Amino acid sequence: MNQTEYIFIAALNQYAYCPHRCWRMFCAGQFTDNQYTIEGTTLHDRVHTTSDVQRGETWQIRAIWLKSEQYKLIGKSDLIEAESGQVYPVEYKRGRKSERPLIVDAVVLSLINKRSLTLTDFTTEPLSGAVSLTKEGLHTFLRAYEQKKQSEFKHPVMGNKCTYQKSFEIQARLLSKYLMNEIDKYPPLVLK
């Protein structure tokens, strides 16, 4: 089986953000770099130096390709960490990195780990080769995404409990205050 028969994990993330953009990037090859993608690529190139390290109780391996025969998924992980029997991926993003992805990445990883999405939830367009979620697969993803947005956590800046949905508004208001010079620094949402 060759690599082209696999779905790139990054494509799932892009699909959750915008199905049309996912198709343009991964199927039509119509992706144009900009300042942000170039900075992101530079960051990934720096961290994609293969290494295998033991740091105390935590084992780390960098720049490793992961492939699932069962789900036909493939992708390069920036960093895999294992501690106390738990293995988890760490992705580097532009700007400050939280230890765990907040919403879409967390939902995608959860659905895959719990086997809530399987190969039968994807279809391939015969002419273009575009891969998309079936109607049922999309419903599964959207249900999980909506549940995640309604879950509560303690907002680290505001200090009170709120839903992830409410945090979108809070972060937008904080960004607005920063852009209007009402606060000196924009506080990103980083959960520990």
C-alpha positions in Angstrom: 0.0 0.0 0.0 1.5 3.4 -0.9 1.4 6.6 1.0 -1.0 8.3 -1.3 -3.8 6.0 -0.1 -3.5 7.5 3.4 -5.1 10.7 4.7 -2.8 13.2 6.2 -3.6 14.1 9.8 -2.9 17.7 9.0 -5.7 17.5 6.4 -8.2 16.6 9.1 -7.2 19.6 11.1 -7.6 21.8 8.0 -10.9 20.2 7.1 -12.2 21.1 10.6 -11.1 24.7 10.0 -12.4 25.0 6.4 -13.3 22.1 4.1 -12.7 24.2 1.0 -9.3 25.2 2.1 -8.5 21.6 2.9 -9.4 20.6 -0.6 -7.3 23.4 -2.1 -4.3 22.5 0.0 -4.3 18.7 0.0 -6.2 17.8 -3.2 -5.7 20.6 -5.7 -2.2 21.7 -4.5 -3.3 25.3 -4.6 -1.5 26.5 -1.4 0.4 29.8 -1.4 2.8 30.6 1.4 2.5 33.8 3.4 4.4 35.3 6.3 2.7 33.1 8.8 3.1 29.8 7.0 6.8 30.6 6.3 7.4 31.3 10.0 5.5 28.1 10.9 7.6 26.1 8.4 10.8 27.5 9.8 9.7 26.6 13.3 8.8 23.0 12.2 12.1 22.6 10.3 14.0 23.6 13.5 12.2 21.1 15.7 12.2 18.3 13.1 15.7 17.2 13.9 15.4 13.6 14.8 16.3 12.7 18.3 15.4 10.3 21.1 15.9 11.7 24.7 15.1 10.6 28.2 14.4 13.5 30.6 13.7 12.2 34.0 10.5 10.3 33.9 9.6 11.7 30.4 10.8 10.0 27.2 10.8 12.2 24.1 11.2 11.4 20.4 11.2 14.2 17.7 10.3 14.3 14.1 8.7 10.9 13.8 6.3 9.8 11.1 3.2 8.1 12.4 1.0 5.9 10.3 -2.2 4.0 11.2 -2.9 1.0 8.9 -6.3 0.6 10.6 -7.5 4.2 10.0 -5.3 4.9 6.9 -3.9 8.1 8.6 -0.3 9.4 8.3 1.5 12.5 9.6 4.8 13.7 11.0 4.7 14.5 14.7 6.9 17.3 16.0 7.3 15.5 19.3 6.0 12.4 21.0 6.3 12.2 24.8 5.7 9.3 27.0 5.3 9.5 30.8 3.8 7.0 33.3 2.6 4.8 30.5 0.8 7.6 28.7 1.9 8.5 25.1 0.8 11.8 23.6 1.8 14.0 20.6 3.0 17.6 21.0 2.6 20.0 18.0 4.6 23.2 17.8 2.5 26.2 16.6 3.5 29.8 15.8 3.3 31.9 18.9 3.2 30.6 22.5 2.4 26.4 22.7 0.1 25.1 25.2 0.7 21.5 26.3 -2.4 20.3 25.0 -4.4 21.4 21.9 -7.5 23.4 23.0 -10.3 22.5 20.7 -10.1 21.2 17.2 -6.9 19.2 17.6 -8.2 17.8 20.9 -11.5 16.8 19.2 -9.8 15.1 16.2 -7.3 13.2 18.4 -10.1 12.1 20.8 -12.3 10.9 17.9 -9.4 8.9 16.5 -8.3 7.5 19.8 -11.8 6.5 20.8 -12.4 5.0 17.3 -15.4 7.2 16.9 -14.2 8.0 13.4 -13.1 5.2 11.2 -12.3 4.6 7.5 -16.0 4.2 6.7 -16.5 7.8 7.7 -14.4 9.1 4.8 -15.0 9.1 1.0 -12.7 9.7 -1.9 -13.8 11.7 -5.0 -12.9 9.5 -8.0 -11.8 12.3 -10.3 -10.0 14.7 -8.0 -9.0 12.2 -5.3 -10.4 14.7 -2.7 -11.1 13.1 0.7 -14.0 14.2 2.7 -16.1 13.1 5.7 -19.3 11.3 4.9 -22.5 12.9 6.2 -22.4 10.6 9.2 -18.7 11.3 9.8 -19.3 15.0 9.7 -22.2 14.7 12.1 -19.9 12.7 14.5 -17.2 15.4 14.3 -19.6 18.3 14.7 -21.3 16.7 17.7 -18.0 16.2 19.4 -16.9 19.7 18.5 -20.1 21.2 19.9 -19.7 19.2 23.1 -16.1 20.4 23.5 -17.2 24.0 23.0 -19.8 23.7 25.8 -17.4 22.1 28.3 -16.2 24.4 31.1 -12.7 25.3 32.3 -11.2 28.0 34.5 -10.1 30.9 32.3 -6.5 31.7 33.3 -6.8 35.4 32.7 -10.3 36.1 33.9 -10.1 33.6 36.8 -13.6 32.3 36.5 -15.2 29.2 34.9 -16.5 29.6 31.3 -17.1 27.4 28.3 -14.7 27.2 25.4 -17.4 28.9 23.3 -17.5 31.9 25.8 -13.7 32.0 25.7 -13.8 32.8 22.0 -15.6 36.0 22.9 -13.4 36.7 25.8 -10.2 36.4 23.7 -11.7 38.5 20.9 -12.5 41.3 23.5 -8.9 41.0 24.9 -7.5 41.3 21.4 -9.7 44.3 20.7 -8.5 46.0 24.0 -4.9 45.3 23.0 -5.4 46.7 19.4 -7.1 49.8 20.9 -4.1 50.3 23.3 -6.4 49.8 26.3 -4.0 47.0 27.6 -0.3 46.7 27.2 -0.1 43.1 26.2 -2.5 40.6 24.6 -2.8 37.6 27.0 -3.2 34.4 24.9 -5.3 31.5 26.1 -2.8 29.0 27.4 -4.0 26.2 29.6 -1.7 24.1 31.8 
